[in-house]
């Protein structure tokens, strides 16, 4: 797989933090994909991933993800990111910072590991 195919998949994931098109997100992950957040057990398979996506999309807060730096090598990528959220007053505020590790196979995310912390934790 080329770097460009991997970049395309992770950019779709980033964009969907603003649009929350669940069908796009469902189709972005391989049927046997693994999702793991730091400190939590891996979630495996289509049903588990759909449940995670449904929870994220149900959150009424508007969020946008920014990729800060990317390291891509074939079907593996590490992406440093920040997520802002839209406050009640209509202003964007830093929400989370972190790094995602991806494996992309056939244009679909096969695994994602998320390491992040809340913005206020960065100030300590």
Order of alpha helices (4+ residues) and beta strands (2+ residues): alpha-alpha-beta-beta-alpha-beta-beta-beta-beta-alpha
